[in-house]
Each structure stands twice: as C-alpha cells, then as structure tokens.
C-alpha cells in the first residue's frame, strides 16, 4: 500500500505540464522523430493542411498549440479545442496563452520568454513576475465573466464553458490577485512535504536518489540536455528556470491547488502543491530542438542545458506567433490608454483587446465533461482532423471518437513509457497495449 501511494506521489494528482515534448499536430512526419514519447494512429496524410480542427484532451499546457502554430503555412488555419480535467489547469492554460499573445511593443521577447517559463515551471517567482501575473489575472477574470456570446479574444474563448466553470475560473484568478505575504512560506513547505512523502526512508539520502533519476533514467531515455545540477536543484526546491540574478521567494500561486483527503471519515480539502516532483517541466520545451548548435558536446557532455534549450525554443515559438499576428480591427480601441503590462482601459474596466490576434488561429475551451457529449451534437459530427490525449487522460479514449473524427483523422496519444519515471517496464508495456487496443476499437490504425 505504501509503495502504491509513493507511485502516485511522483507525477502527482494534477498535471501542471506535459510529460512529452511539444509537437506539431499538423505535420506528423516531422513530429514523430525517434525521441518522441507518443504513438500516432490513423490513416491520414503526413500533413493535415487546409482548415484543421484539433482536439486537445489533457494537454496541460499550450506547448502543442504553440508548436503547431509555428509550423502553420499561410494558406492554413487552425482551430484548437481544449478539454482539461480541472479548472485549475484550464486557468493556467489561459494565463500562458495570455502571456504568449502579448505583443513585443508591450513586452519584449526575451522578457516574455523569461516570465512565461518562470510561471510555467517555477515553484517560486520574482516580485516583477508576480506583478505581471496580477495584471494578467485581473484581465482574465474580466474576460471569463463577460456575458457576451462572442468571446473577447479568439484565443481566449471560454464562451463554451458552463457558467459554473467560468465562475470557478474567476475565483481562481481572484486568488492569484491576493497578497502573497501570508502564503510566502507555503510553497517550500508544500514542496518538501511532497518530496518526503515520495522518498520515504530515502529522504535522508535524497541527493543520491535525484542523481540516480537523472543519470540512470532521464539520460538513458535520451534526455541528456537535462543537466544534473539543474535537475537536482529543481527536485530540491521546485525552481527549474533561473536565468536572471533575482530573488525567487514569492509562491507561484498558479501551481497551488486543493486536494481532498479523507480524515476520520470527513473529506478535507488541503491547499498545496500536488503536481509533478519527478519528471520535471524541462520535458515540454527543453529536450528536443532542431537547432543543432544547441546540441553541441564537449568531452561527451552537452554544452547547453535543458534550461537553455527551453528558452531558445519558447523564444522561437513566440517569434513565429508574432509573425502570424493580425492588425487590431478597432482603431478607436487602439487609441485607448495602456501601460507596459498590457492593460487596456475602456470605460471603467480593463480588457485583453490588445493582445495579438493570430491570423486564422483560434482556441476554444470546452467543459471538463464535454468529451462524452460531443458525439451527440451535430456540429461535431466527423469534425476533428486530429486528436491529442495525454497520459493522464488516455482512459477517456473510446469508440465515441468514431462519431467526431473527420475522414483520415489522426490520433496522437502521449505514452507513459519514457518520462513517467516511477513506472516499471511491465506497467509501461501494459499501458501501451491498452491504448493501442482502445484506439483500434475506435477505428484507428497504426
């Protein structure tokens, strides 16, 4: 029983980031290079092309959206539909999209990349980043409570969510706005609690356990870019990205959530950090790159680290996003006052109207329970050209995909056989067999 408990504690019960690299879901031939930890099923062409509708189930972060958008051709359009397992994760998705869509005139690409990665993968953040987070949270709170049928932004479309879910999002954004002084010590204690619970009697020699995981597991799985010292520091403190000399001492509230425990027959919700403490946020953007200069080695060791590669990759994705931007359709709105944090004031409220609107690109958030309901709606009949299911949501795969899959649709599933470090080979193989069986039953072919 103790062993099973510790197994769950590694990846956590809430997925704050994905367990696989960003991939271009429009171009399967480029996506599935040997290192990728996914399986691709379907009889579709190498590239989807045209007007693509992509359903992301449990992706946890916008890495696939950003990578797919970066490879988008001028004649193609992309509509991404997002289903997450909780509103906490959806709130983070909205925040990261908000940051990605900030124009260079308001925040330069270097600063934007640093803030994005800091909020994405750090347990604690700098005071400057905390101020940026509050600005974003205030605008996101307003956008999700809008009663208009049309969304305030094409990439922040929450109009399809239930009113209860939008209320939940608004409450989450409000918690991000609260002063952090009372919670300044929350994250270090919460992180250490998780590490102690996961390692058990090995806690006193945790340095050796961390070194084993990175050297004998991650490096053996092709993650040589993850530098041992950076990985160990992340395992000890939750700090993955530290590019500037700065003080990281404010709890990152976007990584705090509630977990319900049974105590004496009563269900008690405990606030803390309940995400991944083993695999690391480096997997999303830091272990693959097409820039060979970032893969150079000296004496058999990588010169660059996963942190360096993450920064370079995210910056490149943001540059591609800027190149896709469209001009504001409202010259009147453009005349409204704004500050460097992107606050645009109209009347007595702030709106995210001046975020970039990428041409031919849209993101729509769907309800957490929508997957079972989509087949019953005529709009989604044979609608989606590509599907992505994360490891944590693979159990939601089923024959209902037949009803909503377009001809030659492609199904991509994030497998557990590479970067979920606490699984043994038998568990990894069993997971892959189960996924393949369900996918075949749904009508997909390898």
DRENMIRO-411089 format. One record per atom (N, C-alpha, C): x, y, z; residue in one letter. Coordinates in steps of 0.2 Angstrom, whole numbers, plus 2048, in hexadecimal, padded with zeros to 3 digits. Layout:
// DRENMIRO-411089
XYZA/...
***
This chain:
// DRENMIRO-411089
8047FA800X/800800800X/804806800X/80A806804X/80E80C804X/81280D7FDX/8148077FAX/8178087F4X/81280B7EFX/80C8097EFX/80780C7EAX/8068137EBX/8068157F1X/80581C7F3X/80B8207F0X/81181E7F1X/8178227EFX/8178227E7X/81481D7E4X/81481D7DDX/8108237DAX/80A8247DEX/8058297DCX/8098307DDX/80D8307E2X/8108377E5X/81583A7E0X/8188357DCX/81D8387D7X/81A83D7D2X/81683A7CDX/81383F7C8X/80D8437CBX/80B8427D1X/8068467D4X/7FF8447D2X/7FA8487D5X/7F38467D3X/7F084C7CFX/7F48517CDX/7F28567C9X/7F88577C4X/7F68587BEX/7FB8597B8X/7FC8607B7X/8028637B9X/80386A7B8X/80786B7B1X/80B8667AFX/80E8667A8X/80E85F7A5X/80F85F79FX/80F85879CX/81585479DX/81584E79BX/81A84979CX/81D847795X/81D84C791X/82084A78AX/821851787X/826851782X/82885777EX/82285A77AX/822861779X/81D864775X/81E86176EX/81886076AX/81885D764X/81386175FX/815860759X/811864754X/80B85F751X/805860754X/80085B752X/7FD85C74BX/800860747X/7FE861740X/80285D73CX/80885B73EX/80D85873AX/81085273EX/80D84C73DX/80F846741X/81684473FX/818845739X/81F842737X/82484673AX/82484C73CX/82985073FX/82884F747X/82284D749X/82184D750X/824846753X/823841750X/82583B753X/82C838751X/83183C753X/83883A753X/839835759X/83E831758X/83F82C75DX/83E82D764X/840834767X/84083576EX/839836771X/83483776CX/82D83976EX/82A833772X/827835778X/82483077CX/81C82F77BX/81A82F774X/81382E773X/81282976DX/80C82776CX/80A822767X/805826762X/80682575CX/802828757X/7FE823753X/7F7824753X/7F381F750X/7EE82374BX/7EC820746X/7E8823741X/7EB82273AX/7E6823735X/7E882172EX/7E982872AX/7EA82D72EX/7EA83472AX/7F1835727X/7F283B723X/7F883C720X/7FD83F725X/803840722X/809843727X/80784972AX/80484E726X/802854728X/7FA855727X/7F785872CX/7F085972CX/7EE85E727X/7F1864728X/7EF86A723X/7E886C723X/7E787271FX/7E087571FX/7DE878726X/7D8877727X/7D587972DX/7D4873732X/7D9873737X/7D986E73CX/7D686F742X/7D286A745X/7CF86B74BX/7D2865750X/7D6867755X/7DA863759X/7D7863760X/7D685D763X/7D385C76AX/7D985A76EX/7DA85E773X/7DF85D778X/7DC85A77FX/7DD854781X/7DA852787X/7E085178CX/7E0855791X/7E5855797X/7EC857795X/7ED85B790X/7F385D78EX/7F7861794X/7F3864798X/7F686779EX/7F986E79DX/7FC86F797X/7FF875796X/7FF87778EX/80087D78CX/7FF87E785X/80587C780X/80A878782X/80F87677EX/80E874777X/80986F777X/80786C770X/80487276CX/80087676FX/7FD87C76BX/802880768X/80788276CX/80C88776AX/810883765X/81287D765X/81687A760X/81287975AX/80C87775AX/808876754X/80787D751X/806882754X/805889751X/80C88B74EX/811889751X/81888C74EX/819888747X/816882746X/81787F740X/81288073BX/80D88573DX/807886739X/80988A732X/80688772DX/80888B726X/803890725X/804895721X/80089B720X/7F989971DX/7F889371AX/7F2891717X/7EE88D71CX/7F188C722X/7ED887727X/7EA88B72CX/7E588872FX/7E288B736X/7E288673BX/7E2888741X/7E2883747X/7DD88574CX/7D988074EX/7D4881753X/7D587C759X/7D887E75EX/7D9879764X/7D4879769X/7D187376BX/7CC872770X/7CF86F776X/7CE87277BX/7D286F781X/7CD86D787X/7CF867789X/7CB86378EX/7D0862794X/7CF86579AX/7D486379FX/7D08607A5X/7D385C7A9X/7D08587AFX/7CE85D7B4X/7D18637B5X/7CF8677BAX/7CF86F7B8X/7CC8737BCX/7CC87A7BAX/7D287D7BCX/7D687A7C1X/7DC87D7C3X/7E187C7BDX/7E18777BAX/7E58767B4X/7E387A7AEX/7DD87B7ADX/7DA87F7A8X/7DC8877A9X/7DC8897AFX/7DE8907B1X/7E58917AFX/7EA88C7B1X/7F188C7AFX/7F188D7A7X/7EE8897A4X/7EE88979CX/7EC89079AX/7E789379DX/7E589A79BX/7EA89F79CX/7ED89E7A2X/7F38A37A4X/7F98A279FX/7FB89C79EX/80189B799X/7FF89E792X/7F989D790X/7F789F789X/7F78A778AX/7F58AA78FX/7F48B1790X/7FB8B478FX/8008B1793X/8078B3792X/80A8B278BX/8098AD788X/80B8AB781X/8098B177CX/8038B377DX/7FF8B8779X/8018BF77AX/8058C077FX/8078C7780X/80C8CA77AX/80A8CF778X/80E8D2772X/8158D4774X/81A8D5770X/8218D7772X/8218DE774X/81C8E2772X/81C8E9774X/81B8EA77BX/8188E577EX/8168E5785X/81B8E1789X/81D8DC787X/8228D878AX/8278D4785X/82D8D6785X/8328D3781X/8328CB781X/8348C877CX/8358C177CX/8398BE781X/83F8C1783X/8438BE788X/83F8BE78FX/83C8C4790X/8398C4797X/8338C0797X/82F8BF791X/8298BB791X/82B8B4792X/8308B278FX/8328AB78FX/8348A9797X/8388AE79AX/83A8AD7A1X/8348AC7A5X/82F8B17A5X/8298B17A9X/8258AB7A8X/8248A97A1X/8208A379FX/82389D7A3X/82A89B7A2X/82D8957A5X/82D8957ACX/82E89B7AFX/82D89C7B7X/82789A7B9X/82189C7B6X/81B89B7B9X/8198937B7X/81C8917B1X/81A88A7AFX/81D8857B4X/8248867B6X/8278807B9X/82B8827C0X/8298887C3X/82D88A7C9X/8288897CFX/82A8877D4X/8268877DAX/82588D7DDX/82B8917DCX/82B8987DFX/82D89D7DAX/82B8A37DAX/82C8A87D5X/82F8AF7D7X/8318B37D3X/8348B97D5X/82E8BE7D6X/82F8C47D9X/82A8C97DBX/8278CC7D4X/82C8CD7CFX/82A8D07C9X/8258CB7C5X/8268C57C5X/8228C07C2X/81B8BF7C6X/81B8C07CDX/8158C07D0X/8118C67CEX/8148CC7CDX/8108D17CBX/80D8D07C4X/8108CD7C0X/80E8CC7B9X/8088C77B9X/8098C27BEX/8048BD7BFX/7FD8C07C1X/7FE8C57C6X/7F88C87C8X/7F48CC7C3X/7F88CF7BFX/7F58D37B9X/7F18CE7B4X/7F58C97B3X/7F18C47AEX/7EB8C17B2X/7EC8BF7B8X/7E68BC7BCX/7E08C17BCX/7E18C77BDX/7DC8CC7BDX/7D88CC7B6X/7DC8CC7B1X/7D88CD7AAX/7D58C67A8X/7D88C07AAX/7D58BA7A9X/7CF8B97ADX/7CF8BC7B3X/7C98BB7B7X/7C38BF7B4X/7C48C57B1X/7BF8C87ADX/7BD8C57A7X/7C28C27A3X/7C08BF79DX/7BB8B979EX/7BD8B57A3X/7B88AF7A4X/7B28B07A7X/7B18B67AAX/7AA8B87ADX/7A68BC7A8X/7A98BD7A2X/7A58C179DX/79F8BD79BX/7998C079AX/7938BD798X/7918BC791X/7968C078DX/7958C0786X/7968B9783X/7928B777EX/7928B177AX/7998B0776X/79B8B6774X/7A28B6770X/7A78B7775X/7AD8B3774X/7B28B4779X/7B68BA778X/7B98BD77DX/7BD8C377DX/7C48C2779X/7C68BB778X/7CC8BA775X/7CB8B3771X/7CE8B276BX/7CD8AC768X/7D18A676BX/7D68A876EX/7DA8A3772X/7D98A2779X/7D48A677CX/7D28A5783X/7CB8A4783X/7C88A077FX/7C189F77FX/7BF89A784X/7BB89C789X/7B889878EX/7B189878EX/7AE89B788X/7A789B788X/7A3895788X/7A788F786X/7A4888786X/7A488578DX/7A7888792X/7A7885798X/7A088679CX/79F8827A1X/7998837A5X/79A8897A9X/79488D7ABX/7958927B0X/7988917B6X/79788B7B9X/79A8897BFX/7A28887BEX/7A48867B8X/7AB8857B7X/7AF88C7B6X/7AB8917B3X/7AE8977B2X/7AE89B7B9X/7A989A7BDX/7AA89C7C4X/7B08997C7X/7B18937C6X/7B78907C9X/7BD8937C7X/7BE8947C0X/7C38987BEX/7C489F7C1X/7BF8A27C1X/7BF8A97C4X/7C28A97CBX/7C08A47CFX/7C28A37D6X/7C98A17D6X/7CC89D7D2X/7D389B7D1X/7D78A27D0X/7D58A57CBX/7D88AC7C9X/7D98B07CFX/7D38B17D3X/7D38B57D9X/7D88B37DEX/7D98AC7DFX/7DE8AA7E4X/7E58AC7E2X/7E68AC7DBX/7ED8AF7D9X/7EE8B67DAX/7E88BA7DBX/7E98C17DCX/7EA8C37E4X/7E98BE7E8X/7EA8BF7EFX/7F18C07F1X/7F28C47F6X/7F98C57F9X/7FC8BE7FBX/8028BE7F9X/8068B77FAX/80A8B7801X/80A8BC805X/80E8BC80BX/80C8B780FX/8058B5810X/8038B0815X/8058A9812X/8068A980CX/8078A2809X/80E8A1806X/8138A6808X/81A8A6806X/81D8A0808X/81C89D80DX/81F897810X/81B89080DX/81689180AX/81288B808X/815886804X/8188897FEX/81B8857F9X/8218817FCX/8268847FFX/82C87F802X/82987A806X/82487B80AX/82287680FX/81E87180BX/81A873806X/81686E802X/81A86A7FEX/82086D7FBX/8248697F7X/8288647FBX/82B866801X/82F861805X/82A85C807X/82485D809X/81F85880BX/81E853806X/81E8557FFX/81D8507FAX/82384C7F9X/82984F7F9X/82F84B7F8X/8308467FEX/82F848804X/82F84380AX/82A83E809X/82483F807X/81F83A806X/821835800X/8248387FBX/8268347F5X/82C82F7F7X/8318327FAX/83782E7FBX/83782A801X/83382C806X/83282780CX/839827810X/83B821811X/842820815X/848822811X/84782380AX/84D826806X/84E82D806X/84983180AX/84A83880AX/85183A80DX/854837812X/85A839815X/860838810X/85F83580BX/864834805X/8618367FFX/85D83C7FFX/85983E7F9X/85D8407F3X/8638427F5X/8688447EFX/86A83F7EBX/86B8397EEX/86C8337EAX/8668317E6X/8608317E9X/85A82F7E5X/8598347DFX/85A83A7E0X/85983F7DAX/85F83E7D5X/86583C7D7X/86A83B7D2X/8698357CEX/8668307D1X/8648297CEX/85F82A7C9X/85A82E7CBX/8548307C6X/8568337C0X/85B8387C1X/85D83C7BBX/8628387B7X/8678357BAX/86C8317B6X/86A82A7B4X/8678277B7X/8658207B5X/85E81F7B2X/85A8247B3X/8538247B0X/8538297AAX/85382F7ACX/8518357A7X/8578357A1X/85D8347A3X/86383479EX/86282E79AX/86182879DX/860822799X/85A822794X/855827796X/84F827791X/85082D78CX/85682F78BX/858834786X/85783B789X/85783D78FX/856843792X/85D846794X/862845790X/869847793X/86984F793X/865853790X/86585A791X/86385C798X/86085879CX/85E85A7A3X/8648597A7X/86785F7A9X/86D85F7ADX/86C85C7B4X/8718587B7X/8708557BDX/86E85B7C3X/8738607C3X/8728657C8X/86B8697C8X/86986A7C2X/86386E7C1X/85D8697C3X/85D8637C1X/85885E7C3X/85885D7CBX/85E85C7CEX/85E85B7D5X/85B8617D9X/85D8677D6X/85A86E7D9X/85386E7D9X/85086C7D3X/84986C7D2X/8458677D7X/8488617D7X/84685C7DCX/84685E7E3X/84B8627E5X/84B8647ECX/84786A7EDX/84686F7E8X/8428757EAX/83C8777E5X/83C8737E0X/8378757DBX/83887A7D6X/83F87D7D6X/8418827D2X/84487F7CCX/8418807C6X/84487D7C0X/8478827BBX/8458887BBX/84788D7B7X/8498937BAX/8508947BBX/85389A7BEX/85889D7B9X/8568A27B5X/85A8A57B0X/85D8AB7B3X/85A8AF7B7X/85C8B57B9X/85E8B57C1X/8638B97C2X/8648BA7C9X/85E8BD7CDX/85B8BA7D1X/8558BC7D4X/8538B87DAX/84E8BB7DDX/84C8B77E3X/8468B47E2X/8468AD7E2X/8408A97E1X/83D8A77E8X/8388AB7EBX/8368AA7F1X/82E8AB7F2X/82B8AC7EDX/8248AD7EDX/8218A67EAX/81C8A37EEX/81989D7ECX/81589E7E5X/81689A7E0X/81389A7DAX/80C8977DBX/80789C7DCX/80089A7DDX/7FD8957D8X/7FF8967D2X/7FC8927CCX/7FE88A7CDX/8028897D2X/8048817D3X/80187F7D9X/7FD8837DCX/7FA8817E3X/7F287F7E1X/7F08797E4X/7EA8777E3X/7E78737E9X/7E18717E9X/7DE86D7EFX/7DE8667EDX/7E08627F2X/7DF85A7F2X/7DB8587F8X/7D68547F6X/7D18517FBX/7D484B7FEX/7D584B805X/7D7845809X/7D184380DX/7D183C80FX/7CD83A814X/7D083981BX/7CD83D81FX/7D083E826X/7CB83C82BX/7CB83682EX/7C6834833X/7BF834830X/7BF83282AX/7B8831827X/7B6838824X/7B983D825X/7B7844822X/7BC84581CX/7B9848817X/7BD84A811X/7BF851812X/7C6852812X/7C9859814X/7CD85B80EX/7CC86180BX/7D0864806X/7D6867808X/7DC865806X/7E2868808X/7E686C802X/7E8872804X/7EB8767FFX/7F28747FFX/7F58737F9X/7FC8727F8X/7FF8717F1X/80586E7F1X/80786C7EAX/8068657E9X/8028637E4X/80085C7E3X/80285A7DCX/80785D7D9X/80985B7D2X/80F8577D2X/8138577CCX/8188537CBX/81E8557CFX/8228507D2X/8288527D6X/82E84D7D3X/82D84A7CEX/8328457CBX/8348467C4X/82F8477C0X/8318477B8X/83484D7B6X/8318537B9X/83485A7B8X/83085D7B2X/8308647B2X/82D8687ADX/8328697A7X/8388667A7X/83C8677A2X/83A86379CX/83585E79DX/833859797X/83085D792X/82C862794X/82786578FX/82B869789X/83086D78BX/834871786X/83B870786X/83E86C78BX/84586C78CX/84986678AX/846860787X/84A85A785X/84A85977EX/84785D77AX/84785C772X/84886376FX/84C86376AX/84D869766X/85086875FX/84E86C75AX/85086B754X/85786F752X/858873757X/85E877757X/864873759X/868871755X/86E86C756X/87387075BX/87487775AX/87987A75EX/877879766X/871878767X/86F87776EX/871870771X/87386B76CX/87486476EX/87B86376EX/88086876EX/88786776EX/889864774X/88E860774X/89185C77AX/89985E77AX/89B85E780X/8A285E782X/8A4859787X/8A9855786X/8AA84F78AX/8A484B78CX/8A084A786X/89A845787X/89584878BX/89584F78DX/890852791X/88D85878DX/88685978DX/88385E78AX/88586578CX/887869788X/88987078AX/88387478CX/87D873789X/87787778BX/87387278FX/86E875793X/86A871798X/863872795X/85F86E799X/85886E797X/855874799X/85787879DX/85587F79FX/857883799X/85D883796X/85F887790X/85A88578AX/85987F789X/85587D783X/84E87F784X/84B87E78AX/84488178BX/84488878AX/84988C78CX/84889378AX/849894783X/84D89177FX/84E892778X/848890774X/84588A776X/83F887773X/83988C774X/83888E77AX/83289277CX/833899778X/83889B778X/83A8A2775X/8388A176DX/83A89C76AX/83989A763X/83189A762X/82E896766X/827896765X/82389C766X/8258A176AX/8238A776BX/8248AC765X/82A8AB762X/82B8AF75CX/8278AC756X/8258A6756X/8218A3751X/81A8A6752X/8188A7758X/8118A975AX/8118B0758X/8168B4759X/8168BB757X/8158BC750X/8188B874CX/8188B8745X/8118B7742X/80D8B3746X/8068B1744X/8018B6746X/8038BC74AX/7FE8C074DX/7FA8C4748X/7F58C674AX/7F08CA745X/7F08D1749X/7EE8D6744X/7ED8DD747X/7E78DD74BX/7E78E2750X/7E08E3754X/7DB8E674FX/7D58E3750X/7CF8E574CX/7CC8EB74EX/7CE8EE754X/7CB8F3757X/7D08F9758X/7D08FE753X/7D4904754X/7D290875AX/7CC90875CX/7CA90C762X/7CD908768X/7CD902768X/7CF8FE76EX/7D790076FX/7DA900769X/7E1901769X/7E390876CX/7DF90C76CX/7E091376FX/7DF913776X/7DD90E779X/7DC90E780X/7E290D784X/7E391078AX/7E991078EX/7EB909790X/7F1908790X/7F4901793X/7FA902796X/7FC8FD79AX/8038FD79DX/8078F879AX/80D8F779DX/8128F279AX/8108EB79CX/80B8EA7A0X/8098E37A2X/8038E179EX/8018E5799X/7FC8E3795X/7F58E5797X/7F48E979CX/7EE8EB79EX/7EA8F079AX/7E58EE797X/7E18F2792X/7DB8F4796X/7DA8FB797X/7D48FD79BX/7CF900796X/7C98FD797X/7C38FF793X/7BE900798X/7BC907798X/7B790879EX/7BA9077A4X/7B69037A9X/7B99027AFX/7BC8FB7B0X/7BE8F77ABX/7C08F17ABX/7C68F07A6X/7CA8EB7A8X/7D08E97A4X/7CE8E37A0X/7D08E379AX/7CE8DD795X/7D58DB791X/7D58D4790X/7DB8D278CX/7DB8D3785X/7D88D9783X/7D78DA77BX/7DD8DB777X/7E28DD77BX/7E88DE777X/7ED8D9777X/7EB8D3779X/7F08CD777X/7F08CC770X/7F58C876EX/7F58C6767X/7EF8C2765X/7ED8C375FX/7E88BE75CX/7EB8BB756X/7EE8B5757X/7F18B1751X/7EC8B074CX/7EE8B1745X/7EA8B0740X/7E88A973FX/7E28A773EX/7DF8A073DX/7E089C743X/7E189E749X/7E289A74FX/7DD89B754X/7DA896757X/7D689775DX/7D7891762X/7D5893768X/7D588E76EX/7CF88E771X/7CB889772X/7C5889776X/7C588477BX/7C3886781X/7C4881787X/7BD87E788X/7BD878789X/7B687478AX/7B6871791X/7B086F793X/7AF86D79AX/7B386779BX/7B48667A2X/7B88607A4X/7B58597A2X/7AE8597A2X/7AA8537A0X/7A8853799X/7AA857795X/7A885878EX/7A9852789X/7AE84E78BX/7B1849786X/7AB844785X/7A784278AX/7A283D789X/79C840785X/79B847786X/79584A783X/79684D77CX/79D84D779X/79E850773X/79B84B76DX/79B84476EX/798840769X/790842768X/78D84476DX/78684576CX/78484C769X/789850767X/788857764X/78985675DX/785859759X/786858752X/78C85C74FX/78D862753X/793866751X/799862750X/79A85D755X/7A185A755X/7A1853752X/79B85274EX/79B84C74AX/7A184B745X/7A5846746X/7AB846741X/7AF84C740X/7B084F746X/7B3856746X/7BA857747X/7BD85374BX/7C485474DX/7C9851749X/7CE854746X/7D3851742X/7D984E746X/7DA85074CX/7DF84D750X/7DD84D758X/7DF84875BX/7DE848762X/7E4847766X/7E584A76CX/7EB849770X/7E8847777X/7EA84177AX/7E883F781X/7EF83E785X/7EF84178AX/7F584178FX/7F483A793X/7FA839796X/7FA83379AX/7F583279FX/7F48387A2X/7EF8387A8X/7E88387A6X/7E783979FX/7E083979CX/7DF833797X/7E482F797X/7E3829792X/7DD825793X/7DB82479AX/7D582079BX/7CF823798X/7CF829796X/7C982C793X/7C882A78CX/7CD826789X/7CD824782X/7C781F782X/7C381F77CX/7BE81A77BX/7BB81B774X/7B6816773X/7B381576CX/7AF81C76AX/7AE82076FX/7AA82676DX/7AE82B768X/7B582A768X/7B982E763X/7B682D75CX/7B382775BX/7B1825754X/7AC82B752X/7A882D756X/7A3832754X/7A6839753X/7AB83B756X/7AE841756X/7B4842751X/7B783C74FX/7BD83C74BX/7BB83E744X/7BF842741X/7BE84473AX/7C183E736X/7C083D72FX/7C383872BX/7CB83972BX/7CF83472CX/7D683472DX/7D8838733X/7D4838738X/7D783B73EX/7DC838741X/7E083B745X/7E6839748X/7E6839750X/7E7834753X/7E783375AX/7EE83375DX/7F0837762X/7F7837765X/7F683676CX/7F983176FX/7F8830776X/7FF830779X/80083477FX/806835783X/80682E787X/80C82B786X/80D824789X/811825790X/810820794X/81482179BX/81A81D79BX/81D81B795X/823817795X/82981A795X/829821795X/830824795X/83182979BX/82C82D79DX/82E8327A2X/82A8327A8X/82682D7A9X/82282C7B0X/8278277B3X/82C82A7B7X/8328267B9X/8308217BEX/82B8217C2X/82981C7C7X/8268167C5X/8258157BEX/82280F7BCX/82780A7BAX/8258047BBX/82A7FE7B8X/8287FC7B1X/82C7F87AEX/82B7F67A7X/8257F37A6X/8237EF7ABX/81C7EB7AAX/8167F07AAX/8177F57AEX/8117FA7AEX/8117FE7A8X/8178007A5X/81880479FX/815800799X/8177FA799X/8147F6793X/80D7F5794X/80A7F479AX/8037F379BX/7FF7F9799X/8027FF79AX/7FF805798X/7FE805791X/80480478DX/804805786X/7FF800783X/7FF7FA785X/7FA7F5782X/7F37F7783X/7F17FA789X/7EB7FC78AX/7E9802786X/7ED806785X/7EC80C780X/7EB80A779X/7EF805777X/7EF803770X/7E87FF76FX/7E67FB774X/7E07F7774X/7DA7FC773X/7DA801777X/7D4806777X/7D480A771X/7DA80C76EX/7DA80F768X/7D880B762X/7DA805762X/7D880175CX/7D080075DX/7CD7FF763X/7C67FE763X/7C2804761X/7C680A761X/7C281075FX/7C3811758X/7C780D754X/7C780D74DX/7CD81074AX/7D281174FX/7D981474CX/7DE80E74BX/7E2810747X/7E780B745X/7EE80D746X/7F3809748X/7FA80C749X/7FD80F743X/
***
